[in-house]
């Protein structure tokens, strides 16, 4: 496989992992509770 292509795929995968693993749901809802005024329990079930 082309090393450049492989590098791009790896970087994309790492970015995705950071997106999901590093996603702080509590802080997200805390910061956005005015926009998402559905409360944490219901909001969490959606994810």
C-alpha positions as CSV (number, residue, x, y, z in Angstrom):
1,X,0.0,0.0,0.0
2,X,1.1,3.5,-0.7
3,X,2.6,4.9,2.5
4,X,1.0,8.3,1.9
5,X,-2.4,6.7,1.7
6,X,-1.9,4.6,4.8
7,X,-0.8,7.7,6.7
8,X,-3.9,9.5,5.7
9,X,-6.1,6.6,6.8
10,X,-4.3,6.4,10.2
11,X,-4.7,10.1,10.8
12,X,-8.4,9.9,9.9
13,X,-8.9,7.0,12.3
14,X,-7.1,8.8,15.1
15,X,-9.3,11.8,14.5
16,X,-12.4,9.7,14.7
17,X,-11.2,8.0,17.9
18,X,-10.5,11.4,19.5
19,X,-14.0,12.5,18.4
20,X,-15.7,9.6,20.1
21,X,-13.4,8.8,23.0
22,X,-12.6,12.4,23.8
23,X,-16.1,13.6,23.6
24,X,-17.1,14.9,27.0
25,X,-20.9,14.5,26.9
26,X,-21.5,16.1,30.3
27,X,-19.5,19.2,29.4
28,X,-21.1,19.3,26.0
29,X,-24.6,19.4,27.5
30,X,-23.5,21.8,30.2
31,X,-22.2,24.2,27.5
32,X,-25.1,23.7,25.1
33,X,-28.0,23.3,27.5
34,X,-29.7,26.5,26.3
35,X,-29.8,25.1,22.7
36,X,-30.6,21.5,23.8
37,X,-33.1,22.1,26.6
38,X,-34.1,18.5,26.9
39,X,-32.3,17.6,30.1
40,X,-29.3,15.3,30.5
41,X,-31.1,11.9,31.0
42,X,-33.2,12.1,27.9
43,X,-30.3,13.7,25.9
44,X,-28.0,10.9,26.9
45,X,-30.4,8.2,25.8
46,X,-30.3,9.7,22.3
47,X,-26.6,9.1,21.9
